[in-house]
Amino acid sequence: MYLETEQIIILLSSFTAGFSLFQILLLLSYRVCSVLNIHCALPVFSDTAGLIIIVFSNYISTCTFTSILRFAGMKTVDAAVVLHPSMVFCTTLCIVLVYAISGGKPSDLMPSHVCHVGTFARGCVIVNNKGVLPSPSMKLRVQQLGQKFGCHHCGSFVESYISDHMPPTVMYREDLNMFQRLYPQCRSCSMFQGGTLSGAGCPPLFSRRGIVHYRWRVRWWLFWAPYYILLDWVFGASQNIMEEPSILTNLRNIFVRFV
């Protein structure tokens, strides 16, 4: 079945609206987390919050996509199927898996904290001794990481990066039996980190004092798409949902078809 030019335009417009809304919702969620002092270093809590944000953003974006199609008179999967918890779970899983392949995780949607590895960290250089000065080869590797991924705290791209020790040398304890790691850091974050740690040391995890606020940028790898179309086409997901309302049974049936 071939699509007409008008149908292709409607599909592309619907996808653009869904993808754009997904990114806008992520931005708004980031702003809310900044106000509530939620950052990426909070164990378990930050990943849980990130997953909730992705589920909510995916749900709203999918509603928008299907609503535009239905308003334009195009035949699409029934709304009861698209918004069924089983389908929402599967489409969210697709988004998280694509993001995980790029090295991301749900907590990366939160602001960074100066005492911990930042939201934009992707790779590091291991240091064997406490506070050791980076060798030229280490510095070169840090520069390469910075040019590819930006500052690990704010994501900024600059000409030259500082090799940031994590955990910070003033917090490092040898009895932890762990190596320090070097991450690329811009000068602004380095100065903010130095000013924060030179006072009363590392601020409490829920303190606003250590949170790094950065300019949001589109997370292209956190990719929203109408995955329910693929799931319905490959695994017959809509038929399973219409025949069996149980969430667990639906997930099992989809998994069995996948295997």
N, C-alpha and C positions, 0 to 999 in steps of 0.2 A: 504494500500500500504506500503510494507516494503522497507526500504532503504538498499542498499548494503553497505558493509564495506567501499568501496572506496568513496561512496557518503557521508557517515557519516564523514569520514576523511576530505573531502572537506568542509562540513558544519562547522565542528569544527575549521578548519583552517581559514575559512572566518570569523567566529565569533570572533576568537582570534585576527585577524587582525583588525576588526572593533572596538572591545573593546579597544585594545592597542592604536590604532590611536586616539580614543575618549579621552583617558587619556592624551596622548601626546599633543593634541590640547588644552586641559584644562590647562596643564602646560605652554605651550607657551603663552596662553592668560593671565595667572597669571603673567608671566614675563613682558608682555607688560603693564599690569595694574600697576605693580610696577614702571616701568619707567615713566608712565604717572601720577603717584601719585593718582591713583584710589584705594580706599580702602572700606572695608565693612561698614563703618560708614556714608558714604554719603547717605543722604535720597533719596529714589526713584531712583536716578542715579545708585547706585550700583546694585540694583535689576534688573534694566533695562539692564545694561551692562552684568550682569550674564545671563539673559535670552537670549540675543543676542549671547553670547558665546556658550550656550547650543544648540541653534538652528543651529548655524554654524557648531559646532563640530558634531552634530547629522547628519546633511546633508552630510558632507564629509565622515563620517564613514559609513553611509548607502550606499553612492555611491561606496565606496571601497568594501563593503560586496557583493553588487549585481554584481559589475564588476568581482570579483573573481569567483562567481558562473557562470556567463555567459561565462567567459573565459574557465572554466572547462567543459562547455557544459551542465550544469544542468539547467533544466527548472525552471524559477522563474517568479515572477510578473513583468509585463512590466515596463521598466524604467520610462516611462511617468507617470505611476501610482505611482510608489514608490517616485518619486521626485516632485509630484504634491504638491502645497502649502497646500492643505487640508490634505494630508497624512503626510507631514512634521510637520504640526501643531499638528496633533493627536499623532504622535510618540514622539514629543517633550513633549507634555502634559503627556504622559505615564512616561517619564524619570523624569519630575519634580514632579509628584505625588509620585513615588517610593522614590525619594529623600526627599520629604516633610514628608512622613511617618516616616522616620528615624530622623526627627527633623531638617533637613537642609533647606536652602533657597538659591535662586540664588546669593545673595550678599556674601554668604560664600565662593565663588570662588575667592574673592578679598583678598588682604593682610589685616592684622589687623591694628588698630590704638590704641596707648597706652592710649588715653583718653576715649576710648569707649570699649564696650563689644567686645571680639575678635571673629574671624571667627570660632573657634572650640568650642565655648561655647554651652554646652548642659546641662541645669539645673544650679541652683544657690541656695544660702542660703540667705534669707532675713534678714537684720539687722534693728532693730527698731530705733536706734539712730545714729546720725552723728558720724562717726569715732569710734564707740564702739569696744572694743577689742573682738574678737570672743571667745565665750565660748568653752570649750573642746568638747562639742557635735557638735557645728558649725564647728570646725576645723576637726573633724572626718568626717563629711559629706563632707566638701571640699576635704579632702584627697580621699574619695571614688569617688567623681566626677572626680578628677584628674587621679586616677588609671584607670578609665573607658574611659575617653575622652581625657586626656592629658591637657596641658596648654591651657587656653582659647585663648591666643594670638598667640602662635606658634605651638601648637599641640604636643609639646615634651612630652615624658613620662620620668619622673624622680622618684626618691625614695620618695622625700618629696616635698610638694607644699606649697607655701605661699598663705594666704587668701587675695586675691586682692579685695579691695573695689571699686565698680563701682556704680555711678561715683566716681572718685578719691576724697578723702576727701578734698584736697586743692581746688577742683572745686565745691564741694557740696554746695548748697544753700537751706536753710530750707524753704524758701518761695516757692520752687518748689513743696512742699507737696508730696514728694515721698521718698520711702525707699531706702537706699543703699543696694546693693547685693554683696555677696561674690562669687568669682570665683577662681578656682585653677590656680595658676600662677607659672611658673618655676623661678629660681633665676635669670637667664640671663635676662628674660623679666622684672622682677621686678627691676633690677638694671638699665636697659635701660629706664624704665618708670620713675624711681626716678630721673635719670639724666636729662631727658627731661623736667619734670615738675618743677624741682628745679631751672631752669633757668628763662625763660620768661613766665612760666606757660604753659597752653595748647596751642600747636601750631595751626595755622589755619588748617581747614579741608583739604585744597589742598596743605599743606606744606609737603615736604618729611621728615621733621624732626621727625614726630610722627609715621611714618609707620614702622611696624614690618615685617621684611623679614624672612620668615621661609623656611625650607626645604619642598619641595612638597612631599606629600604622596598620594598614590592612594586612591581616594574616592570610596570605594567599593559600597557604597550605592547610589552613583551617577552612576547608572548602565545603560550602553548602551546595547541594544539588538535589533535585527531586529523585532521590534514590529509590523511593517507593515504586517508581515506574520500572526500574531495573529488577527490584525484588519481585514485583508482580509478574514480569515477563519471564524471568529465569526460574523462579521457585514457585510460581502460582500462589503467591502470598494472599491475594485477595480472596481466592476460592477457599483457602484454609480458614480465613477469618470469618467468612460468611457462613461456613458450615459448622465451625466450632468456636464459640465465643470465649473459651478459656484462654487466658494469656499464655500460661505455661504450655498448654497443648499446641498452640500456634507456634511458639518458639521451637518446640521439639520437632514439629512437622517441617518447619523451614530448615532446621539444622539437618534433619534426616535427608532432605532433598539435596542440600548442599554437599553432604558427605557422599 
